[in-house]
């Protein structure tokens, strides 16, 4: 799907005599959220992502430089829902007392079973309908942080939200052409719960919602059996995880490689998923192609 640069949509606004109040120094917990802040904030926001491209937000270990970065920021953005278990300690150590914005606020959460417990799935952004909520929360937070540039953030944010809504509609159209019984794939861990619920796709994974979890031998055996019974034809690995276990399971089931997905981390700038929109588009196109 071709994406329209937001800069073109707000070009008239950019050329108007706006009040250049300040540049908001923002910190985002991980790269996908950082890109959403960047897309909404434009030239009025400098955003730094703690977990960078190809990084794993589950296993991230903060360094002293991250504490300093937060201490000097105007606003901190987190996804929430239990994703960033390390963030509260980091903020406490930094001495930061400013606004901490939970971008997932207002999401209809997805519950899942993990190691015998019912937990909240933290990967809400993988549904583009939820991405709209993320972008809206980011826009409102930036307006609160820099009210003099409110019109700029509204224009840029609303243009971005419209693009995300188009992506959501496009994704539903793409999957509607695939029979439901063929919408099944194997991935590295349970990161696609919201995606699966929104677009009616079944994802199977040997590891739970966190990449820190370990797969049991019995669990892997059951997964192989289920994949054979349900004729799951494709497997994917994720850019931030070790692909070896998925490949072993695929070899035992005959599933074919579908490529690499980007569920919780962007690629580097020269990769296929350098923005949130590109990552989502890439994931949809790769999954759909594997089912045809």
C-alpha positions, 0 to 999 in steps of 0.5 A, spaced: 500 500 500 502 506 498 503 511 503 502 519 503 507 523 507 504 527 512 508 533 510 504 534 504 498 534 508 500 539 512 504 543 507 500 549 508 500 549 515 508 549 515 508 555 511 504 559 515 506 564 521 506 559 527 508 561 534 514 557 534 514 556 542 519 550 543 521 543 541 518 538 546 524 533 548 520 527 548 522 520 550 519 513 548 520 506 550 521 503 544 522 504 536 514 503 534 512 508 539 517 513 538 515 513 530 508 515 532 511 520 536 515 523 531 510 522 526 505 526 530 510 531 533 514 533 526 519 539 527 516 541 534 518 534 537 525 531 538 524 524 540 528 519 543 527 511 543 530 507 549 529 501 545 532 502 538 530 498 531 531 491 532 531 491 539 527 487 544 522 491 549 521 485 553 529 484 555 531 491 554 536 493 560 537 500 561 543 504 562 545 510 566 545 514 559 537 512 559 536 515 566 539 521 564 535 522 557 529 521 561 531 526 566 532 531 561 525 530 557 519 534 557 514 528 556 515 520 557 511 516 552 510 508 554 505 503 551 503 500 558 499 494 559 505 491 562 510 491 556 515 495 559 517 492 566 523 496 567 520 503 566 518 504 573 524 503 576 528 507 570 523 513 571 524 512 579 532 512 578 532 518 573 528 523 578 524 525 573 517 528 575 514 530 569 508 527 565 508 519 563 503 518 557 500 511 557 499 511 549 495 505 550 489 508 554 482 507 552 484 500 548 479 494 549 485 489 552 486 482 549 487 477 555 491 471 553 493 464 557 501 464 559 504 459 563 497 457 566 495 464 568 491 469 564 495 475 563 493 482 559 497 482 552 501 488 551 502 488 543 496 493 542 499 497 537 499 491 532 491 492 530 491 498 526 485 500 529 488 501 536 494 505 532 489 510 531 488 510 539 495 511 540 496 516 535 490 520 538 493 519 545 500 522 543 497 528 539 493 530 545 499 529 550 503 533 545 498 539 545 498 539 553 506 539 553 506 545 548 499 548 547 502 554 543 503 549 537 496 546 538 494 547 531 500 544 528 499 538 532 492 537 531 493 538 523 499 533 523 496 528 528 489 528 524 492 527 517 496 521 520 490 518 524 487 518 517 492 514 514 492 509 519 485 508 518 486 507 511 491 502 513 486 499 517 481 498 512 486 496 507 488 490 511 481 488 512 480 488 505 486 484 504 484 478 509 477 478 506 480 475 500 483 469 504 478 463 506 478 463 514 481 456 514 487 458 511 489 464 515 493 460 520 501 462 521 506 460 526 511 466 529 516 466 534 512 468 540 505 471 542 505 478 539 499 478 534 493 477 539 490 484 537 492 483 530 489 476 530 483 479 533 482 485 528 483 481 522 481 474 524 488 471 523 490 465 527 497 465 530 501 459 533 507 460 537 512 456 542 513 462 546 508 466 550 507 474 550 514 475 552 520 473 549 523 472 556 519 466 556 521 459 555 518 453 551 517 447 554 518 440 550 511 438 551 508 445 549 512 444 543 510 437 541 503 439 542 504 445 537 507 441 532 501 436 533 496 442 532 500 445 526 499 438 523 492 437 524 490 444 522 495 444 516 498 450 518 503 452 511 507 458 513 512 460 519 515 467 520 520 469 525 521 476 528 526 481 527 528 482 534 528 474 536 532 468 535 529 464 529 532 457 531 526 454 535 521 456 530 525 453 524 525 447 528 518 446 529 517 448 521 522 442 519 517 438 523 511 440 520 513 441 513 511 449 514 514 453 509 518 460 510 514 466 509 519 471 511 521 476 517 515 480 521 516 486 525 511 486 531 514 490 536 521 493 533 522 497 527 527 495 522 533 500 521 532 506 516 534 502 510 530 496 512 523 494 510 520 497 516 523 503 518 516 506 520 510 504 524 506 504 517 511 501 513 512 495 519 504 494 519 504 494 511 510 489 511 507 484 516 500 484 512 503 483 505 507 478 508 502 474 511 497 475 506 502 472 501 504 466 505 496 464 505 495 465 497 
